[in-house]
Amino acid sequence: MNKAVNRILLATNNKGKVREFRSLLKGLPFELVTPEELGITTEVDETGKTLEENARLKAVTLAGESKLVSLADDSGLEVDALNGEPGPLSARYAGAGATDKDRVNYLLKRLHGVPPDKRTARFRCVIAAAKPDGEVEMCSGECHGIITGEPKGETGFGYDPIFYLPEYGKTMAELPLEIKNNISHRGNAARKVTGILAKLGII
């Protein structure tokens, strides 16, 4: 391991994501810190047209500013009946200032009248790891499910309460965190982080 690297910046202040990533990456030999903890107030505009572009943009920007290796993810819900929407716009789907509840309700309205067998969807997560010099490696993960007719569960965030997993008979928001981390798109991507850090020569 590169002994000079003892901290990695997690390029988000989203408390739900921070909690999940710290659980998912707890085996890494680094301290995960957030922009807020470092006093970094830069807001990166997610102007990319894909999850990959947004993850890269956030990781490179925050790595350059913090001078730390930075991990950034962009995650999205892709609904087949909506031709892959909301995708990269998942966090902004119901407009600026919308809450998770607003976004869930907006999506359910868009799917009004769509039968259960046509409500297939996937969560997809792309993680970018960037060094301060701009070198980047990326990995991704997916989780497949069905959009329910109403929200259920309290443990998740985002679209978790309407993302139903037939094999568990529950929504993502009804699952304990340890099970969610084992099957989620973010969990599947996070398990590949050691590999991309190795490609960057960090471990």
BELFENJO-V198448 format. One record per residue. N is the residue number from 1. RES is the residue in one small letter. PSI is psi in whole degrees, -180 to 180 (none if undefined). BURIAL is b if it has 9 or more other ideal C-beta (glycine too) atoms within 8 Angstrom, else e. D_CENTER is the distance of its C-alpha to the mean C-alpha in Angstrom with 2 decimals. Layout:
# BELFENJO-V198448
N_RES_PSI_BURIAL_D_CENTER ; N_RES_PSI_BURIAL_D_CENTER
This chain:
# BELFENJO-V198448
1_m_144_e_26.36 ; 2_n_107_e_26.74 ; 3_k_-20_e_28.19 ; 4_a_-18_e_27.57 ; 5_v_100_b_23.80 ; 6_n_-4_e_23.28 ; 7_r_143_b_20.33 ; 8_i_135_b_16.92 ; 9_l_126_b_15.13 ; 10_l_110_b_11.55 ; 11_a_57_b_11.02 ; 12_t_151_b_9.83 ; 13_n_6_e_12.12 ; 14_n_115_e_9.97 ; 15_k_-35_e_11.81 ; 16_g_-45_b_9.67 ; 17_k_-42_b_6.78 ; 18_v_-46_b_9.92 ; 19_r_-45_b_11.63 ; 20_e_-45_b_9.32 ; 21_f_-38_b_9.05 ; 22_r_-33_b_12.77 ; 23_s_-44_b_13.58 ; 24_l_-34_b_11.95 ; 25_l_19_b_13.50 ; 26_k_-16_e_16.67 ; 27_g_-10_e_18.83 ; 28_l_145_b_18.39 ; 29_p_45_e_21.54 ; 30_f_158_e_19.97 ; 31_e_126_e_19.38 ; 32_l_124_b_15.89 ; 33_v_158_b_16.58 ; 34_t_161_b_14.92 ; 35_p_-42_b_16.41 ; 36_e_-41_e_18.07 ; 37_e_-25_e_19.73 ; 38_l_-1_b_21.12 ; 39_g_18_e_22.32 ; 40_i_125_b_20.29 ; 41_t_4_e_20.03 ; 42_t_129_e_18.94 ; 43_e_117_e_16.69 ; 44_v_120_b_15.30 ; 45_d_124_e_15.88 ; 46_e_80_b_13.34 ; 47_t_-3_e_16.35 ; 48_g_156_b_15.17 ; 49_k_-6_e_15.87 ; 50_t_163_e_13.18 ; 51_l_-39_b_9.53 ; 52_e_-45_b_11.44 ; 53_e_-41_b_13.57 ; 54_n_-41_b_11.16 ; 55_a_-44_b_9.33 ; 56_r_-45_b_12.98 ; 57_l_-46_b_14.34 ; 58_k_-44_b_12.36 ; 59_a_-46_b_13.02 ; 60_v_-43_b_16.62 ; 61_t_-48_b_17.42 ; 62_l_-31_b_16.46 ; 63_a_-42_b_18.07 ; 64_g_-38_b_21.15 ; 65_e_-39_e_21.46 ; 66_s_-20_b_20.92 ; 67_k_24_e_22.67 ; 68_l_152_b_20.21 ; 69_v_132_b_18.03 ; 70_s_139_b_14.56 ; 71_l_130_b_11.09 ; 72_a_142_b_8.45 ; 73_d_154_b_5.14 ; 74_d_128_b_4.98 ; 75_s_149_b_3.82 ; 76_g_155_b_7.14 ; 77_l_127_b_9.88 ; 78_e_112_b_12.95 ; 79_v_123_b_16.18 ; 80_d_-41_b_19.22 ; 81_a_-15_b_21.78 ; 82_l_23_b_20.26 ; 83_n_38_e_20.27 ; 84_g_-2_e_16.52 ; 85_e_156_b_15.83 ; 86_p_-15_b_13.86 ; 87_g_-130_b_11.59 ; 88_p_-15_b_10.71 ; 89_l_12_b_12.49 ; 90_s_-42_b_10.46 ; 91_a_-14_e_10.32 ; 92_r_17_e_13.93 ; 93_y_-35_b_15.33 ; 94_a_13_e_18.00 ; 95_g_168_e_18.98 ; 96_a_138_e_18.89 ; 97_g_0_e_18.99 ; 98_a_147_b_17.87 ; 99_t_171_e_16.56 ; 100_d_-42_e_14.20 ; 101_k_-41_e_17.57 ; 102_d_-44_b_18.71 ; 103_r_-41_b_15.88 ; 104_v_-48_b_16.44 ; 105_n_-38_b_20.15 ; 106_y_-44_b_20.01 ; 107_l_-43_b_18.25 ; 108_l_-36_b_20.82 ; 109_k_-40_e_23.57 ; 110_r_-28_e_22.57 ; 111_l_8_b_22.88 ; 112_h_128_e_26.14 ; 113_g_-9_e_28.67 ; 114_v_124_e_26.43 ; 115_p_157_e_27.51 ; 116_p_-38_e_25.29 ; 117_d_-7_e_25.81 ; 118_k_8_e_24.46 ; 119_r_28_b_21.21 ; 120_t_148_b_19.26 ; 121_a_169_b_15.59 ; 122_r_143_b_12.57 ; 123_f_136_b_8.86 ; 124_r_139_b_7.69 ; 125_c_133_b_5.12 ; 126_v_129_b_7.09 ; 127_i_130_b_7.77 ; 128_a_136_b_10.92 ; 129_a_126_b_13.51 ; 130_a_139_b_16.32 ; 131_k_159_b_19.75 ; 132_p_-24_b_21.74 ; 133_d_0_e_23.95 ; 134_g_-6_b_21.24 ; 135_e_136_e_20.92 ; 136_v_142_b_17.50 ; 137_e_152_b_16.23 ; 138_m_155_b_13.18 ; 139_c_169_b_11.86 ; 140_s_165_b_9.83 ; 141_g_158_b_9.63 ; 142_e_160_b_10.44 ; 143_c_130_b_11.67 ; 144_h_143_e_14.61 ; 145_g_-160_b_16.23 ; 146_i_141_b_18.31 ; 147_i_124_b_18.01 ; 148_t_177_b_20.51 ; 149_g_-16_e_23.15 ; 150_e_153_e_22.30 ; 151_p_144_b_19.69 ; 152_k_137_b_20.24 ; 153_g_154_b_18.97 ; 154_e_-4_e_18.15 ; 155_t_-15_b_15.78 ; 156_g_-165_b_12.33 ; 157_f_175_e_10.82 ; 158_g_-130_b_9.98 ; 159_y_7_b_11.44 ; 160_d_-39_b_11.79 ; 161_p_-14_b_15.53 ; 162_i_10_b_16.40 ; 163_f_103_b_14.59 ; 164_y_135_b_17.57 ; 165_l_103_b_17.89 ; 166_p_-36_e_21.59 ; 167_e_-20_e_22.03 ; 168_y_-14_e_21.35 ; 169_g_26_e_22.89 ; 170_k_161_b_20.21 ; 171_t_166_b_17.14 ; 172_m_-33_b_13.83 ; 173_a_-7_b_14.89 ; 174_e_-5_e_18.21 ; 175_l_144_b_17.17 ; 176_p_151_e_17.66 ; 177_l_-38_b_14.73 ; 178_e_-35_e_16.26 ; 179_i_-44_b_16.41 ; 180_k_-47_b_12.91 ; 181_n_-28_b_11.71 ; 182_n_-26_e_14.30 ; 183_i_-13_b_13.35 ; 184_s_162_b_9.70 ; 185_h_-41_b_7.68 ; 186_r_-39_b_5.56 ; 187_g_-43_b_9.20 ; 188_n_-38_b_10.72 ; 189_a_-41_b_9.01 ; 190_a_-30_b_9.65 ; 191_r_-11_b_13.17 ; 192_k_-1_b_13.79 ; 193_v_-39_b_13.19 ; 194_t_-39_b_16.85 ; 195_g_-42_e_18.01 ; 196_i_-30_b_16.60 ; 197_l_-35_b_17.86 ; 198_a_-39_b_21.13 ; 199_k_-31_e_21.35 ; 200_l_-4_b_21.16 ; 201_g_20_e_23.90 ; 202_i_-32_b_22.11 ; 203_i_none_e_22.90
